[in-house]
Amino acid sequence: MNPADLFRQDDNPVILAPGDSLFAEGDPGTEMFVLLEGSVNVVIKNRVIENLGVGSLIGEMALIDESPRAASVVATTPCRLARINLRRFHFLVQQNPFFASHVMKVLVERIRRMNQQLVAK
C-alpha cells in the first residue's frame, strides 16, 4: 500500500521548498503527513537519521500519543504533503483498515531500525 495514492487529489496540500522545515524537534504534534511528492530528511540533534520519499508517513508518533515531535523534518527537494489531523486519522483508520495496518507496519519498521542502530554502537 502506498498512502500517497489515498491523497493524490488532496485539495489543501502543504508545499515546501528545499530547505524548508515541516516541523522541529520538540514542537507540539497535532498532525501527521503523507509525502506526495519530493523527499525530506528526518533530523535528530542535528544528525540526519533518515531520508524519506514519496508515500512516507511523517509525524505519526506525535499525532498518536500527543507528545512533542521527536525529530525535525526538512525538505531536500520541492515537496507536496497531505496533512492528517486526528479526526481525519480516525476516519481513515475506520474506513480503510489497510491504512491502519500500514501505519503500524511503519512504526514497527522504525523501531526495528532504531534498535539495530543501538546494537551497532
N, C-alpha and C positions, 0 to 999 in steps of 0.2 A: 504494500500500500504506500502510495506517495501522497502525504497530506496536502501537498500543493494542488493536487487535482481537485480537492474539495473546495478550494478557494480561488481558482483561476479567474472567476468573474467578480471577485471582491470589488465593491464599488467605493471603498474608502481605505485604500492601502496606505501603509507607512512607506515613504520614499526616503532613501538615504543615498548620499553621495559618498564616494570613497573617503574614509577618514572620519565620517560622521559616527557618533555614538548612539546606539539604540537605547542603552541604559548603562549605568555604572554600578560597580560593586558597592553594596550597601544601600542602594536605592530601594524604596518600597516596591513590592512586586504585586501589581493588581491585574496584570495581563501577561499572556504568553503570545508568541508569534510563530507563524509558519513562513519560512523563507520561500517566496515565489520566484524570485529572480536574484541572481548575484551570489556573493559569498561574504561571510563575516568571520572575524577572529573572536574567539572566546578568550578573555584575558583575566588572569587572577594574579594579583600582586605584581603587575607589570610584566607578566610572563604569558606568552601565547600558549594555551594548552590544547586548543583545537581550532581547526578551520572547518566551517560548516558551509554546505552548499544547498542548492535547490531541494526543497522538500523537508529540510531540517526543522525540528521543533526547537524553539528558543524561549527560555524563561519559564518553562513549565513547573520547575520546582517551587519557585516563589509564588506562583499562582495557586498551586495545590495546597501548600502549607502556610501561605500568607506570611512568609518570612522575608527578610531583606534579600536582595539579589546577592548570589554567591559569587558572581563574576561580572565583568564588564563585557559588552559586545560592541565591536567596532566594524563598520563596513570596510571591506577590502576592495570592492567593486561597486558600481551602482546597484542598488538593491530595491526590491519591492517586497513588502511583507504584509501578510494578513494579521490583523490584531484580533485576539481572542480574550474577552473578559470572562469572568467566572460564570456569568449567566449563559453566554454563548458556549463555553466549555461544557457545562452541564447539558445543554441542549444537544450538542454534538455527541456526547457520550450516550445519551438516551436514544438518539435517533440512529446512531451508527456505532454499533459495538466494536467494529473493526478499528475505529478511531481510538476507542478506549484501550484496546489491546495494543495498538501501535504506541500510544503514549507510555504504557507500562513497559513495553519492549525497549523503547528508547531510554527510559530511566534505568532499567536493568543493565543495558549495554554501557551506559555511562558509569555506573557503579563498578562494574567489572573492570573497565579501563582504569579507573582511579585505583582500584585495588592492585592491579598489575603494576601501575606506576609506583605505588607504595612499596611493593615487594621488591621492585627493581632497585630501589635506593639502598 
